Amino acid sequence: MFWNKSNKKEREYKTELCPYYLGANSCVNGESCEFAHGGHELRDKK
């Protein structure tokens, strides 16, 4: 399979905690943020 940028983004979606959310408990990207806003949103990396 050919891995392009969108495949990488999909594989890494919500696999790390959001640095903005961790620092201020808020994020300007809200629900569209590609990072997790807590352990309940974290996914395993593929």
N, CA, C and O atoms as a Tripos MOL2 file, in Angstrom:
@<TRIPOS>MOLECULE
protein
  184   183    46     0     0
PROTEIN
NO_CHARGES

@<TRIPOS>ATOM
      1 N           0.8450   -1.1870    0.0000 N.3       1 MET1
      2 CA          0.0000    0.0000    0.0000 C.3       1 MET1
      3 C           0.8850    1.2420    0.0000 C.2       1 MET1
      4 O           1.9170    1.2770    0.6690 O.2       1 MET1
      5 N           0.4880    2.2310   -0.7310 N.am      2 PHE2
      6 CA          1.2140    3.4990   -0.8020 C.3       2 PHE2
      7 C           0.7700    4.3970    0.3430 C.2       2 PHE2
      8 O          -0.4190    4.6820    0.4910 O.2       2 PHE2
      9 N           1.7250    4.8410    1.1510 N.am      3 TRP3
     10 CA          1.4040    5.7100    2.2890 C.3       3 TRP3
     11 C           1.5920    7.1600    1.9040 C.2       3 TRP3
     12 O           2.7150    7.5910    1.6420 O.2       3 TRP3
     13 N           0.5330    7.9040    1.8670 N.am      4 ASN4
     14 CA          0.6410    9.3340    1.5890 C.3       4 ASN4
     15 C           0.3300   10.1280    2.8520 C.2       4 ASN4
     16 O           0.0930    9.5560    3.9160 O.2       4 ASN4
     17 N           0.3340   11.4190    2.7240 N.am      5 LYS5
     18 CA          0.1450   12.2880    3.8870 C.3       5 LYS5
     19 C          -1.2020   12.0430    4.5790 C.2       5 LYS5
     20 O          -1.2700   12.0420    5.8080 O.2       5 LYS5
     21 N          -2.2680   11.8370    3.8050 N.am      6 SER6
     22 CA         -3.5770   11.6320    4.4200 C.3       6 SER6
     23 C          -3.6360   10.2940    5.1620 C.2       6 SER6
     24 O          -4.2910   10.2030    6.2000 O.2       6 SER6
     25 N          -2.9590    9.2460    4.6460 N.am      7 ASN7
     26 CA         -2.8990    7.9690    5.3570 C.3       7 ASN7
     27 C          -2.1850    8.1380    6.6860 C.2       7 ASN7
     28 O          -2.6190    7.5870    7.6980 O.2       7 ASN7
     29 N          -1.0990    8.8880    6.6950 N.am      8 LYS8
     30 CA         -0.3420    9.1170    7.9270 C.3       8 LYS8
     31 C          -1.2040    9.8670    8.9300 C.2       8 LYS8
     32 O          -1.2300    9.5230   10.1120 O.2       8 LYS8
     33 N          -1.9080   10.8860    8.4620 N.am      9 LYS9
     34 CA         -2.7570   11.6670    9.3410 C.3       9 LYS9
     35 C          -3.8570   10.7940    9.9500 C.2       9 LYS9
     36 O          -4.1760   10.9230   11.1320 O.2       9 LYS9
     37 N          -4.4250    9.9190    9.1460 N.am     10 GLU10
     38 CA         -5.4670    9.0300    9.6340 C.3      10 GLU10
     39 C          -4.9160    8.0440   10.6600 C.2      10 GLU10
     40 O          -5.5650    7.7810   11.6710 O.2      10 GLU10
     41 N          -3.7340    7.5000   10.4140 N.am     11 ARG11
     42 CA         -3.1140    6.5430   11.3420 C.3      11 ARG11
     43 C          -2.7740    7.2070   12.6670 C.2      11 ARG11
     44 O          -2.8510    6.5660   13.7150 O.2      11 ARG11
     45 N          -2.3990    8.4810   12.6380 N.am     12 GLU12
     46 CA         -1.9640    9.1710   13.8510 C.3      12 GLU12
     47 C          -3.0700    9.9950   14.5140 C.2      12 GLU12
     48 O          -2.8230   10.6280   15.5410 O.2      12 GLU12
     49 N          -4.2760   10.0010   13.9550 N.am     13 TYR13
     50 CA         -5.3930   10.7830   14.4810 C.3      13 TYR13
     51 C          -5.7170   10.3730   15.9160 C.2      13 TYR13
     52 O          -6.0100    9.2090   16.1890 O.2      13 TYR13
     53 N          -5.6620   11.3300   16.8130 N.am     14 LYS14
     54 CA         -5.9780   11.1570   18.2410 C.3      14 LYS14
     55 C          -5.0930   10.1130   18.9320 C.2      14 LYS14
     56 O          -5.5470    9.4330   19.8530 O.2      14 LYS14
     57 N          -3.8350    9.9810   18.4960 N.am     15 THR15
     58 CA         -2.9200    9.0280   19.1440 C.3      15 THR15
     59 C          -1.9820    9.7200   20.1310 C.2      15 THR15
     60 O          -1.2060    9.0580   20.8190 O.2      15 THR15
     61 N          -2.0510   11.0420   20.2020 N.am     16 GLU16
     62 CA         -1.2450   11.8180   21.1610 C.3      16 GLU16
     63 C          -2.1370   12.8640   21.8020 C.2      16 GLU16
     64 O          -3.1210   13.3110   21.2120 O.2      16 GLU16
     65 N          -1.7760   13.2470   23.0210 N.am     17 LEU17
     66 CA         -2.5370   14.2930   23.7040 C.3      17 LEU17
     67 C          -2.2110   15.6680   23.1150 C.2      17 LEU17
     68 O          -1.0690   15.9390   22.7420 O.2      17 LEU17
     69 N          -3.2000   16.5060   23.0400 N.am     18 CYS18
     70 CA         -3.0700   17.8550   22.4910 C.3      18 CYS18
     71 C          -2.2250   18.7300   23.4320 C.2      18 CYS18
     72 O          -2.5640   18.8790   24.6060 O.2      18 CYS18
     73 N          -1.1370   19.3040   22.9250 N.am     19 PRO19
     74 CA         -0.2980   20.1400   23.7910 C.3      19 PRO19
     75 C          -1.0170   21.3980   24.2690 C.2      19 PRO19
     76 O          -0.7560   21.8670   25.3770 O.2      19 PRO19
     77 N          -1.9090   21.9500   23.4630 N.am     20 TYR20
     78 CA         -2.6540   23.1460   23.8690 C.3      20 TYR20
     79 C          -3.6580   22.8060   24.9690 C.2      20 TYR20
     80 O          -3.8040   23.5450   25.9430 O.2      20 TYR20
     81 N          -4.3380   21.6890   24.8000 N.am     21 TYR21
     82 CA         -5.3270   21.2660   25.7900 C.3      21 TYR21
     83 C          -4.6580   20.9300   27.1140 C.2      21 TYR21
     84 O          -5.1930   21.2350   28.1800 O.2      21 TYR21
     85 N          -3.4900   20.3010   27.0470 N.am     22 LEU22
     86 CA         -2.7530   19.9610   28.2670 C.3      22 LEU22
     87 C          -2.2980   21.2120   29.0020 C.2      22 LEU22
     88 O          -2.3310   21.2600   30.2320 O.2      22 LEU22
     89 N          -1.8720   22.2260   28.2530 N.am     23 GLY23
     90 CA         -1.3470   23.4390   28.8650 C.3      23 GLY23
     91 C          -2.4040   24.3610   29.4290 C.2      23 GLY23
     92 O          -2.2080   24.9590   30.4870 O.2      23 GLY23
     93 N          -3.5380   24.4860   28.7250 N.am     24 ALA24
     94 CA         -4.5420   25.4660   29.1270 C.3      24 ALA24
     95 C          -5.9250   24.8600   29.3400 C.2      24 ALA24
     96 O          -6.8740   25.5780   29.6550 O.2      24 ALA24
     97 N          -6.0440   23.5430   29.1690 N.am     25 ASN25
     98 CA         -7.3260   22.8510   29.2690 C.3      25 ASN25
     99 C          -8.3450   23.3900   28.2730 C.2      25 ASN25
    100 O          -9.5540   23.3230   28.4970 O.2      25 ASN25
    101 N          -7.8280   23.9310   27.1590 N.am     26 SER26
    102 CA         -8.6890   24.3660   26.0600 C.3      26 SER26
    103 C          -7.8760   24.3280   24.7730 C.2      26 SER26
    104 O          -6.6460   24.3770   24.8030 O.2      26 SER26
    105 N          -8.5670   24.2420   23.6510 N.am     27 CYS27
    106 CA         -7.9050   24.1510   22.3520 C.3      27 CYS27
    107 C          -8.7160   24.9380   21.3390 C.2      27 CYS27
    108 O          -9.9380   24.8050   21.2850 O.2      27 CYS27
    109 N          -8.0550   25.7510   20.5430 N.am     28 VAL28
    110 CA         -8.7490   26.5640   19.5410 C.3      28 VAL28
    111 C          -9.3770   25.7110   18.4480 C.2      28 VAL28
    112 O         -10.3060   26.1580   17.7760 O.2      28 VAL28
    113 N          -8.8840   24.4860   18.2590 N.am     29 ASN29
    114 CA         -9.4170   23.6110   17.2150 C.3      29 ASN29
    115 C         -10.6540   22.8410   17.6640 C.2      29 ASN29
    116 O         -11.3760   22.2880   16.8350 O.2      29 ASN29
    117 N         -10.8970   22.8030   18.9520 N.am     30 GLY30
    118 CA        -12.0890   22.1320   19.4770 C.3      30 GLY30
    119 C         -12.2200   20.6930   19.0150 C.2      30 GLY30
    120 O         -11.2510   19.9340   19.0380 O.2      30 GLY30
    121 N         -13.4250   20.3190   18.5930 N.am     31 GLU31
    122 CA        -13.7070   18.9480   18.1790 C.3      31 GLU31
    123 C         -12.9600   18.5480   16.9100 C.2      31 GLU31
    124 O         -12.7930   17.3540   16.6570 O.2      31 GLU31
    125 N         -12.5090   19.4980   16.1120 N.am     32 SER32
    126 CA        -11.8070   19.1750   14.8650 C.3      32 SER32
    127 C         -10.3000   18.9690   15.0720 C.2      32 SER32
    128 O          -9.5700   18.7100   14.1150 O.2      32 SER32
    129 N          -9.8410   19.0830   16.3120 N.am     33 CYS33
    130 CA         -8.4250   18.8860   16.6220 C.3      33 CYS33
    131 C          -8.0170   17.4490   16.3380 C.2      33 CYS33
    132 O          -8.7480   16.5130   16.6640 O.2      33 CYS33
    133 N          -6.8430   17.2740   15.7280 N.am     34 GLU34
    134 CA         -6.3710   15.9220   15.4100 C.3      34 GLU34
    135 C          -5.7230   15.2330   16.6050 C.2      34 GLU34
    136 O          -5.3740   14.0550   16.5280 O.2      34 GLU34
    137 N          -5.5580   15.9620   17.7130 N.am     35 PHE35
    138 CA         -4.9870   15.4050   18.9310 C.3      35 PHE35
    139 C          -6.0980   15.0820   19.9310 C.2      35 PHE35
    140 O          -7.1860   15.6540   19.8630 O.2      35 PHE35
    141 N          -5.8220   14.1740   20.8490 N.am     36 ALA36
    142 CA         -6.7910   13.7710   21.8640 C.3      36 ALA36
    143 C          -6.8550   14.8060   22.9810 C.2      36 ALA36
    144 O          -5.8370   15.3780   23.3710 O.2      36 ALA36
    145 N          -8.0520   15.0360   23.4850 N.am     37 HIS37
    146 CA         -8.2670   15.9630   24.5990 C.3      37 HIS37
    147 C          -8.5880   15.1820   25.8630 C.2      37 HIS37
    148 O          -9.5670   15.4730   26.5500 O.2      37 HIS37
    149 N          -7.7680   14.2000   26.1610 N.am     38 GLY38
    150 CA         -7.9310   13.3770   27.3510 C.3      38 GLY38
    151 C          -7.7860   11.9040   26.9970 C.2      38 GLY38
    152 O          -7.8570   11.5210   25.8290 O.2      38 GLY38
    153 N          -7.5850   11.0930   28.0130 N.am     39 GLY39
    154 CA         -7.3900    9.6720   27.8160 C.3      39 GLY39
    155 C          -8.5480    8.9670   27.1390 C.2      39 GLY39
    156 O          -8.3530    7.9620   26.4550 O.2      39 GLY39
    157 N          -9.7480    9.4830   27.3260 N.am     40 HIS40
    158 CA        -10.9300    8.8640   26.7320 C.3      40 HIS40
    159 C         -10.9430    8.9590   25.2070 C.2      40 HIS40
    160 O         -11.6580    8.2030   24.5490 O.2      40 HIS40
    161 N         -10.1610    9.8800   24.6370 N.am     41 GLU41
    162 CA        -10.1080   10.0390   23.1800 C.3      41 GLU41
    163 C          -8.8890    9.3680   22.5460 C.2      41 GLU41
    164 O          -8.8210    9.2470   21.3230 O.2      41 GLU41
    165 N          -7.9340    8.9340   23.3540 N.am     42 LEU42
    166 CA         -6.7020    8.3590   22.8150 C.3      42 LEU42
    167 C          -6.9550    7.0440   22.0830 C.2      42 LEU42
    168 O          -7.7160    6.1940   22.5470 O.2      42 LEU42
    169 N          -6.3000    6.8950   20.9270 N.am     43 ARG43
    170 CA         -6.3670    5.6660   20.1570 C.3      43 ARG43
    171 C          -4.9520    5.0760   20.0570 C.2      43 ARG43
    172 O          -3.9610    5.7820   20.2410 O.2      43 ARG43
    173 N          -4.8770    3.7940   19.7680 N.am     44 ASP44
    174 CA         -3.5880    3.1290   19.5440 C.3      44 ASP44
    175 C          -3.0550    3.5210   18.1750 C.2      44 ASP44
    176 O          -3.8200    3.6530   17.2200 O.2      44 ASP44
    177 N          -1.7270    3.7090   18.0780 N.am     45 LYS45
    178 CA         -1.1150    3.9510   16.7780 C.3      45 LYS45
    179 C          -1.1680    2.6830   15.9580 C.2      45 LYS45
    180 O          -0.9750    1.5860   16.4800 O.2      45 LYS45
    181 N          -1.4270    2.8350   14.6820 N.am     46 LYS46
    182 CA         -1.5060    1.6790   13.7800 C.3      46 LYS46
    183 C          -0.2080    1.4630   13.0670 C.2      46 LYS46
    184 O          -0.0900    0.5340   12.2670 O.2      46 LYS46
@<TRIPOS>BOND
     1     1     2 1
     2     2     3 1
     3     3     4 2
     4     3     5 am
     5     5     6 1
     6     6     7 1
     7     7     8 2
     8     7     9 am
     9     9    10 1
    10    10    11 1
    11    11    12 2
    12    11    13 am
    13    13    14 1
    14    14    15 1
    15    15    16 2
    16    15    17 am
    17    17    18 1
    18    18    19 1
    19    19    20 2
    20    19    21 am
    21    21    22 1
    22    22    23 1
    23    23    24 2
    24    23    25 am
    25    25    26 1
    26    26    27 1
    27    27    28 2
    28    27    29 am
    29    29    30 1
    30    30    31 1
    31    31    32 2
    32    31    33 am
    33    33    34 1
    34    34    35 1
    35    35    36 2
    36    35    37 am
    37    37    38 1
    38    38    39 1
    39    39    40 2
    40    39    41 am
    41    41    42 1
    42    42    43 1
    43    43    44 2
    44    43    45 am
    45    45    46 1
    46    46    47 1
    47    47    48 2
    48    47    49 am
    49    49    50 1
    50    50    51 1
    51    51    52 2
    52    51    53 am
    53    53    54 1
    54    54    55 1
    55    55    56 2
    56    55    57 am
    57    57    58 1
    58    58    59 1
    59    59    60 2
    60    59    61 am
    61    61    62 1
    62    62    63 1
    63    63    64 2
    64    63    65 am
    65    65    66 1
    66    66    67 1
    67    67    68 2
    68    67    69 am
    69    69    70 1
    70    70    71 1
    71    71    72 2
    72    71    73 am
    73    73    74 1
    74    74    75 1
    75    75    76 2
    76    75    77 am
    77    77    78 1
    78    78    79 1
    79    79    80 2
    80    79    81 am
    81    81    82 1
    82    82    83 1
    83    83    84 2
    84    83    85 am
    85    85    86 1
    86    86    87 1
    87    87    88 2
    88    87    89 am
    89    89    90 1
    90    90    91 1
    91    91    92 2
    92    91    93 am
    93    93    94 1
    94    94    95 1
    95    95    96 2
    96    95    97 am
    97    97    98 1
    98    98    99 1
    99    99   100 2
   100    99   101 am
   101   101   102 1
   102   102   103 1
   103   103   104 2
   104   103   105 am
   105   105   106 1
   106   106   107 1
   107   107   108 2
   108   107   109 am
   109   109   110 1
   110   110   111 1
   111   111   112 2
   112   111   113 am
   113   113   114 1
   114   114   115 1
   115   115   116 2
   116   115   117 am
   117   117   118 1
   118   118   119 1
   119   119   120 2
   120   119   121 am
   121   121   122 1
   122   122   123 1
   123   123   124 2
   124   123   125 am
   125   125   126 1
   126   126   127 1
   127   127   128 2
   128   127   129 am
   129   129   130 1
   130   130   131 1
   131   131   132 2
   132   131   133 am
   133   133   134 1
   134   134   135 1
   135   135   136 2
   136   135   137 am
   137   137   138 1
   138   138   139 1
   139   139   140 2
   140   139   141 am
   141   141   142 1
   142   142   143 1
   143   143   144 2
   144   143   145 am
   145   145   146 1
   146   146   147 1
   147   147   148 2
   148   147   149 am
   149   149   150 1
   150   150   151 1
   151   151   152 2
   152   151   153 am
   153   153   154 1
   154   154   155 1
   155   155   156 2
   156   155   157 am
   157   157   158 1
   158   158   159 1
   159   159   160 2
   160   159   161 am
   161   161   162 1
   162   162   163 1
   163   163   164 2
   164   163   165 am
   165   165   166 1
   166   166   167 1
   167   167   168 2
   168   167   169 am
   169   169   170 1
   170   170   171 1
   171   171   172 2
   172   171   173 am
   173   173   174 1
   174   174   175 1
   175   175   176 2
   176   175   177 am
   177   177   178 1
   178   178   179 1
   179   179   180 2
   180   179   181 am
   181   181   182 1
   182   182   183 1
   183   183   184 2
@<TRIPOS>SUBSTRUCTURE
     1 MET1         2 RESIDUE 1 A MET
     2 PHE2         6 RESIDUE 1 A PHE
     3 TRP3        10 RESIDUE 1 A TRP
     4 ASN4        14 RESIDUE 1 A ASN
     5 LYS5        18 RESIDUE 1 A LYS
     6 SER6        22 RESIDUE 1 A SER
     7 ASN7        26 RESIDUE 1 A ASN
     8 LYS8        30 RESIDUE 1 A LYS
     9 LYS9        34 RESIDUE 1 A LYS
    10 GLU10       38 RESIDUE 1 A GLU
    11 ARG11       42 RESIDUE 1 A ARG
    12 GLU12       46 RESIDUE 1 A GLU
    13 TYR13       50 RESIDUE 1 A TYR
    14 LYS14       54 RESIDUE 1 A LYS
    15 THR15       58 RESIDUE 1 A THR
    16 GLU16       62 RESIDUE 1 A GLU
    17 LEU17       66 RESIDUE 1 A LEU
    18 CYS18       70 RESIDUE 1 A CYS
    19 PRO19       74 RESIDUE 1 A PRO
    20 TYR20       78 RESIDUE 1 A TYR
    21 TYR21       82 RESIDUE 1 A TYR
    22 LEU22       86 RESIDUE 1 A LEU
    23 GLY23       90 RESIDUE 1 A GLY
    24 ALA24       94 RESIDUE 1 A ALA
    25 ASN25       98 RESIDUE 1 A ASN
    26 SER26      102 RESIDUE 1 A SER
    27 CYS27      106 RESIDUE 1 A CYS
    28 VAL28      110 RESIDUE 1 A VAL
    29 ASN29      114 RESIDUE 1 A ASN
    30 GLY30      118 RESIDUE 1 A GLY
    31 GLU31      122 RESIDUE 1 A GLU
    32 SER32      126 RESIDUE 1 A SER
    33 CYS33      130 RESIDUE 1 A CYS
    34 GLU34      134 RESIDUE 1 A GLU
    35 PHE35      138 RESIDUE 1 A PHE
    36 ALA36      142 RESIDUE 1 A ALA
    37 HIS37      146 RESIDUE 1 A HIS
    38 GLY38      150 RESIDUE 1 A GLY
    39 GLY39      154 RESIDUE 1 A GLY
    40 HIS40      158 RESIDUE 1 A HIS
    41 GLU41      162 RESIDUE 1 A GLU
    42 LEU42      166 RESIDUE 1 A LEU
    43 ARG43      170 RESIDUE 1 A ARG
    44 ASP44      174 RESIDUE 1 A ASP
    45 LYS45      178 RESIDUE 1 A LYS
    46 LYS46      182 RESIDUE 1 A LYS
